[in-house]
Amino acid sequence: MPMLKGSNVPVPAPAVRVELGWQAAPGTPDVDASALLLVSGKVRDDGDFVFYNQAAHASGAVRHEGKRPAGGAVTDSLTVALDSVEPAVDTVVLAASADGGTFGSVPGLHIRVLDAASGAEIARFDSQDAGAETAFVLGELYRRQGAWKFRAVGQGYATGLAGLATDFGISVEDPAPPQPAPPAPAAPAPPSPPTAMPTPPPAAPPAPAPPMAPPPMAPPPMAPAPPFPAGQPAASVPPPPGQPAPAPAPPPVRLTKVTLTKDAPAVSLTKQGGTSGAMRVNLNWSGGSAGKRLGKKLGRKAMEAMGARGALLPPSGELDLDLCALYELTDGAAGVIHPLGNNFGALHAPPYIQLDGDDRTGAVAAGENMTINLDHQARIKRILIFVTVYAGARSFEGLSATVTLQPQHGAPVEFSLDACTVPSRVCALALITNTGSELVVQRESRYLVPEPGVSPQRTIDTAYGWGLDWSPARK
């Protein structure tokens, strides 16, 4: 139900999905959803901030699910298990931040609260008065007499996500200031022309000073003891005997993220801090009107006549894309991860890549996900992440997708696919390469057209020179 600013409605569901949405248009800034868990108006610590760089609260009650294209619109979603929110938390603030512009340039900004189980809409608030703000509190979930409610807020901030977060008590890492250029060396002054000067007469030697009695001896003043040994920070000073060492202060929250584009297609995960832990690769896609029409109106024979060549139409009739990967390890082992033949991989054994599941309709909120174990990155030579059209559409034409690589440590890396203008059923998304000193992600966004009788997987193998042996497989 649509709401006015300041109004509230009961939230009867035990868990909700919060969708922040807007219309995609040229020049529209990127928008991100976030949540803050408050106790009496403030966070308890930086862990109470859930956003793209900190995707889940320690309690598991609040999670950032990521972006999802939907026709001409985009959503960024959060899930909140209200029955799992810690008793001390009385409010969950639901916010948005704009990257690369202001909310005055974001058409159709709104927030929806949905029942996580049924998908039924509980509340909707459309922002109508956005201007120069770069961050917005669109709404909040709050407790009242043991029950949860949602309030439409609509409060803007001109200081971005950092200003919003610090206002609620989050410590934010300051970006490194630009180093000033060294001053240019001053040009040497031109030598003065020689001039004739009279030579002064030699000075008379000074008269000797009379002897003085030595001052009385006094002890030298004691210098005050420094608060900590020179060259050491205060935190490194050992505590007095018998006292435990203080816990080190947690690092401040990092708000940086990386968006790959044609002009800046690569980034080093190593330099971003992604050197260990699990990295989730997420594909969120939307069939749009063209893909849905194909899936709903065309039967299997028609699909095969259009070039699907034996692909199975999902029972729902919707579009079915598959997230896949080719891998090569440093010991020469190579292979493919994809849903065909249940080749889902393994996370703690070679190839250290695992496909989480197979979204056959595009209706799964979290999209399709693959996890890479960066603890074993020294054994990984290269990984090519790609996507294929398994059923429901002739090609990627008319489809849209967003790819996000979320390391456990370090900034997320995201990009959108370019528009497809060829009859392609396989697209290379990203190439991850171990150079020996760092792990580099290269945006590919490369559409390939299989030859007649050649599978999309074999097509991508040929294009990138993997050299695998292929045999027919299906779901």
C-alpha positions in Angstrom: 0.0 0.0 0.0 1.4 3.5 -0.9 2.3 5.6 2.1 2.8 9.3 2.9 5.9 10.6 4.6 5.7 10.1 8.3 3.0 7.5 8.2 3.4 3.9 9.6 1.8 0.5 9.1 2.0 -2.8 11.0 4.3 -5.5 9.7 2.7 -8.8 10.5 5.3 -11.0 8.7 8.1 -12.7 10.7 10.6 -11.9 7.8 10.5 -9.3 5.1 12.3 -8.5 1.9 13.0 -4.8 1.5 13.4 -3.6 -2.1 14.9 -0.2 -2.9 14.0 0.5 -6.5 14.5 3.2 -9.2 14.3 3.6 -13.0 17.4 3.0 -15.0 18.2 5.8 -17.4 21.2 7.4 -19.0 23.1 9.5 -16.5 21.4 8.0 -13.5 23.7 7.5 -10.5 24.3 4.1 -9.1 22.2 3.5 -6.0 22.9 1.2 -3.0 20.7 0.0 -0.2 21.9 -0.3 3.4 20.6 -0.9 6.9 21.6 0.2 10.4 20.5 -1.7 13.5 20.0 0.9 16.3 19.7 0.8 20.1 18.2 4.1 21.4 19.1 5.9 18.1 22.7 4.7 17.7 24.5 1.6 16.5 26.4 -0.4 19.2 29.4 -0.9 16.9 30.4 -0.9 13.3 29.0 -4.4 12.9 25.5 -3.0 13.1 25.9 -1.5 9.6 24.8 -3.8 6.7 25.7 -2.7 3.2 27.6 -3.8 0.0 30.9 -4.1 1.9 29.4 -5.8 4.9 26.7 -8.0 3.5 25.4 -9.7 6.7 24.9 -8.8 10.3 26.6 -11.1 12.8 23.1 -12.2 14.1 22.1 -13.3 10.6 18.9 -11.3 10.9 19.8 -8.7 8.3 21.4 -9.4 4.9 22.2 -7.3 1.8 21.2 -9.4 -1.2 22.4 -7.1 -4.0 21.1 -5.5 -7.2 18.7 -7.0 -9.7 17.6 -5.5 -13.0 13.9 -5.7 -13.8 13.1 -4.5 -17.3 13.8 -0.7 -17.2 14.1 -0.7 -13.4 16.7 -1.8 -10.9 16.3 -3.0 -7.3 18.8 -3.4 -4.5 17.4 -5.6 -1.8 17.8 -6.4 1.9 16.2 -9.2 3.9 15.3 -8.8 7.5 14.3 -11.7 9.7 12.3 -9.7 12.3 11.9 -12.7 14.6 15.7 -13.0 14.7 16.6 -9.4 15.4 18.3 -9.2 18.8 16.0 -8.0 21.6 18.2 -4.9 22.3 17.7 -3.6 18.7 14.6 -1.4 18.6 15.0 0.1 15.0 16.3 -1.0 11.7 17.0 2.0 9.5 16.6 1.4 5.7 18.7 3.8 3.7 19.9 4.5 0.2 23.1 6.2 -1.2 23.8 7.6 -4.6 27.2 7.0 -6.2 28.2 9.5 -8.9 25.3 12.0 -8.6 22.4 13.1 -6.5 19.0 11.7 -5.8 17.5 14.5 -7.9 18.8 12.5 -10.9 17.3 9.2 -9.8 13.8 8.8 -11.3 11.2 6.6 -9.6 13.0 6.2 -6.3 10.9 4.1 -3.9 11.0 1.4 -1.2 8.8 -1.6 -0.8 8.4 -4.0 2.1 7.4 -7.5 1.1 6.4 -10.6 3.0 9.5 -12.8 2.5 7.5 -15.9 2.4 4.6 -15.0 0.1 5.9 -11.9 -1.7 2.9 -9.9 -0.8 3.5 -6.2 -0.6 3.1 -4.8 3.0 4.1 -1.2 2.4 5.4 1.1 -0.3 6.8 4.6 -0.1 7.7 6.7 -3.1 10.2 9.5 -2.7 8.8 12.7 -4.3 11.1 15.5 -3.2 14.6 14.4 -3.7 17.1 17.1 -4.8 20.8 17.6 -4.0 20.9 14.7 -1.4 23.4 11.9 -1.9 22.0 9.7 0.8 18.4 9.0 2.0 16.7 7.3 4.9 13.6 6.1 3.1 12.1 4.2 6.0 12.6 2.2 9.2 11.3 -0.9 10.8 10.8 -0.4 14.5 9.4 -2.2 17.6 6.3 -1.0 19.3 4.7 -2.9 22.2 6.3 -6.1 21.1 5.3 -5.8 17.4 7.0 -4.5 14.4 6.0 -1.5 12.3 7.3 0.3 9.2 7.5 4.1 9.0 8.0 6.1 5.8 10.8 8.6 6.6 12.2 10.4 3.5 15.1 12.2 5.2 17.9 13.2 3.0 21.6 13.8 3.6 23.9 15.9 1.4 27.0 14.2 2.8 26.6 10.8 1.2 26.7 7.4 2.8 29.7 8.4 5.0 27.7 11.3 6.5 24.6 9.1 7.1 26.7 6.4 8.7 28.6 8.6 11.0 25.4 10.3 12.1 24.3 7.0 13.5 27.7 6.3 15.2 29.6 4.3 12.5 33.3 5.0 12.3 34.2 5.4 8.6 37.6 5.1 7.1 38.7 8.4 5.7 40.0 8.2 2.1 43.6 8.9 1.7 44.1 12.6 0.8 45.8 13.3 -2.5 49.5 13.9 -2.1 50.5 17.4 -3.2 52.9 17.7 -6.0 56.4 18.5 -4.8 57.2 22.2 -5.4 59.2 23.0 -8.4 62.8 23.9 -7.7 63.4 27.6 -7.6 65.4 29.0 -10.5 68.8 30.0 -9.4 69.3 33.8 -9.1 71.5 35.3 -11.8 74.9 36.2 -10.5 75.4 39.8 -9.6 77.9 41.7 -11.8 81.2 42.3 -10.1 81.7 45.7 -8.6 84.9 47.3 -7.2 84.6 47.5 -3.4 87.2 49.2 -1.0 89.0 46.7 1.1 88.3 47.3 4.8 91.2 47.6 7.2 91.8 44.5 9.4 89.8 44.5 12.6 91.6 44.8 15.9 91.6 41.6 18.0 88.9 41.7 20.8 90.1 42.4 24.3 90.1 39.3 26.5 87.1 38.9 28.9 87.8 39.0 32.7 87.5 35.5 34.3 84.1 34.7 35.9 83.4 32.4 38.9 81.8 29.2 37.8 78.0 28.9 38.7 77.0 26.5 41.5 76.5 23.0 40.4 72.8 21.9 40.2 71.3 18.6 39.3 70.1 18.5 35.7 66.3 18.7 35.4 64.5 15.4 34.9 62.8 15.2 31.5 59.2 14.0 31.7 58.8 10.4 30.8 57.2 10.0 27.3 53.8 8.4 27.3 55.1 5.5 25.3 58.5 4.5 23.9 59.8 6.7 21.1 58.9 5.3 17.7 56.1 3.1 19.1 52.3 3.7 19.0 50.6 3.8 22.3 48.7 0.6 21.6 52.0 -1.3 21.3 53.2 -0.4 24.9 53.0 -3.6 27.0 50.5 -3.3 29.9 51.6 -3.3 33.5 52.3 -6.8 34.9 49.1 -8.6 35.8 46.9 -6.6 33.5 45.5 -8.0 30.2 46.4 -6.2 27.0 43.6 -4.0 25.7 41.8 -5.4 22.7 42.9 -3.6 19.5 40.4 -1.2 18.1 38.5 -2.6 15.0 39.3 -1.0 11.7 36.8 1.6 10.5 34.2 0.7 7.9 35.4 1.0 4.3 32.8 2.5 1.9 34.9 2.0 -1.2 33.6 -0.2 -4.1 34.8 -0.9 -7.6 32.7 -0.6 -10.8 34.3 -2.0 -13.9 33.6 -0.2 -17.2 35.0 -0.2 -20.7 37.4 2.6 -19.8 38.4 0.9 -16.5 37.9 -2.8 -17.1 40.4 -4.3 -14.6 41.1 -4.2 -10.9 43.6 -6.0 -8.6 41.8 -8.0 -5.9 45.1 -8.2 -4.0 45.4 -4.4 -3.9 41.8 -4.1 -2.7 42.4 -6.5 0.2 40.8 -9.6 -1.4 43.6 -12.1 -0.4 41.7 -14.7 1.6 38.3 -16.0 2.5 35.4 -16.8 0.3 34.5 -14.6 -2.7 30.9 -14.8 -3.9 30.2 -14.2 -7.6 26.6 -13.2 -8.1 24.6 -13.0 -11.4 21.3 -11.2 -11.2 19.4 -11.2 -14.4 16.1 -10.2 -15.9 14.5 -11.4 -19.1 12.6 -8.2 -19.7 9.5 -8.3 -21.9 11.2 -9.9 -24.9 12.6 -12.9 -22.9 9.4 -13.5 -21.1 7.3 -13.4 -24.3 9.6 -16.0 -25.8 9.4 -18.3 -22.8 5.7 -18.1 -22.4 4.6 -18.1 -26.1 7.0 -20.5 -27.7 7.0 -24.3 -27.2 9.9 -26.6 -27.4 9.7 -27.2 -31.2 9.6 -23.5 -31.9 12.6 -23.0 -29.5 14.6 -25.6 -31.3 13.7 -24.2 -34.7 15.0 -20.8 -33.5 18.4 -22.4 -32.5 18.0 -23.7 -29.0 19.1 -27.1 -30.3 17.7 -29.5 -27.7 17.5 -27.1 -24.7 14.8 -28.0 -22.2 12.2 -25.3 -21.6 11.8 -24.9 -17.8 8.5 -26.0 -16.4 7.6 -22.4 -15.6 8.2 -21.3 -19.2 10.6 -18.6 -17.9 14.1 -17.7 -19.0 16.9 -20.0 -17.7 20.4 -18.7 -17.7 23.3 -20.7 -16.3 26.3 -19.2 -14.4 29.4 -21.2 -15.3 33.2 -21.1 -15.1 36.2 -22.5 -16.8 39.2 -23.1 -14.5 42.9 -23.9 -14.8 45.0 -24.6 -11.7 48.8 -24.1 -11.4 49.4 -27.9 -11.6 47.8 -28.0 -15.0 44.4 -29.4 -14.0 41.5 -27.8 -15.9 37.8 -28.2 -16.2 34.3 -26.6 -16.1 31.8 -25.7 -13.4 28.2 -25.6 -14.6 24.8 -27.2 -13.8 24.9 -29.6 -16.7 25.7 -33.1 -15.3 25.7 -31.6 -11.8 29.3 -30.3 -12.2 28.9 -27.9 -9.2 32.5 -28.1 -8.1 34.0 -28.1 -4.6 35.0 -25.3 -2.3 37.6 -26.9 0.0 39.1 -29.2 -2.6 40.3 -28.7 -6.2 39.1 -26.7 -8.0 38.2 -24.5 -5.0 35.1 -23.2 -6.9 31.5 -24.1 -6.2 28.3 -23.3 -7.9 25.7 -22.7 -5.2 22.6 -23.7 -7.2 20.7 -23.4 -10.4 18.0 -20.6 -10.7 15.9 -21.9 -13.6 13.3 -19.1 -13.6 15.1 -15.9 -12.6 12.7 -15.7 -9.7 15.2 -16.5 -6.9 15.8 -13.3 -5.0 19.6 -13.8 -4.6 20.1 -14.8 -8.2 22.7 -17.4 -9.2 25.9 -17.5 -7.1 29.3 -19.1 -7.3 31.9 -19.1 -4.5 35.7 -19.1 -5.0 37.9 -20.0 -2.1 40.6 -17.3 -2.1 42.5 -19.1 0.7 43.8 -21.4 -2.1 44.4 -18.6 -4.7 48.1 -19.6 -5.0 46.9 -22.8 -6.7 44.6 -21.0 -9.1 46.1 -20.0 -12.5 43.0 -18.5 -14.1 39.2 -18.6 -14.0 36.8 -17.5 -16.7 33.3 -16.8 -15.5 30.6 -17.0 -18.2 26.9 -17.3 -18.6 24.8 -19.3 -21.1 21.2 -19.2 -22.3 20.0 -22.7 -21.5 16.3 -22.2 -22.4 13.6 -19.6 -22.6 15.2 -17.2 -25.1 17.0 -17.3 -28.5 19.9 -15.1 -27.3 20.9 -12.4 -24.9 19.2 -9.8 -27.0 16.8 -7.8 -24.8 18.1 -9.3 -21.6 19.9 -7.4 -18.8 22.2 -8.6 -16.0 24.4 -7.3 -13.2 27.6 -9.2 -12.1 29.0 -8.7 -8.6 32.2 -10.2 -7.1 32.0 -9.8 -3.3 35.3 -10.8 -1.6 35.1 -11.6 2.1 37.7 -9.0 2.6 38.1 -6.0 0.4 35.8 -3.9 -1.8 33.1 -5.5 -4.0 33.6 -5.4 -7.8 30.5 -5.0 -10.0 29.6 -4.3 -13.5 26.6 -4.6 -15.9 26.6 -6.4 -19.2 26.6 -4.4 -22.4 23.6 -4.6 -24.6 23.7 -7.7 -26.9 23.4 -7.0 -30.6 24.2 -10.4 -32.0 22.4 -13.8 -31.7 24.6 -14.9 -28.8 23.8 -17.6 -26.3 27.0 -17.4 -24.4 28.7 -14.4 -22.8 32.1 -14.2 -21.1 31.6 -12.2 -18.0 35.0 -11.9 -16.2 38.5 -13.3 -16.4 40.4 -13.8 -13.1 44.1 -14.2 -13.5 46.8 -15.0 -11.0 49.9 -13.0 -12.3 52.1 -14.5 -9.6 52.0 -11.4 -7.4 48.3 -10.5 -7.5 44.9 -11.6 -8.5 43.4 -9.5 -11.3 39.8 -9.3 -12.4 39.2 -8.3 -16.0 35.7 -7.3 -17.2 35.0 -9.2 -20.4 31.3 -8.7 -21.3 32.0 -10.5 -24.5 29.1 -12.1 -26.5 30.0 -15.1 -28.6 27.9 -16.8 -31.3 28.2 -20.6 -31.4 28.7 -22.3 -34.8 25.9 -24.7 -35.9 26.1 -27.9 -33.7 28.7 -26.4 -31.3 27.7 -25.9 -27.6 28.1 -22.6 -25.9 30.6 -24.1 -23.5 32.8 -25.4 -26.3 32.5 -22.0 -28.0 33.8 -20.2 -25.0 36.6 -22.8 -24.6 37.7 -22.2 -28.2 37.7 -18.4 -27.8 39.9 -18.5 -24.7 42.1 -21.5 -25.5 41.3 -23.9 -22.6 41.5 -27.0 -24.8 39.1 -29.2 -22.9 37.4 -32.4 -24.2 33.6 -32.0 -24.4 30.8 -34.6 -24.3 27.0 -34.0 -24.4 25.3 -33.2 -21.0 22.0 -31.9 -19.8 20.2 -31.1 -16.6 
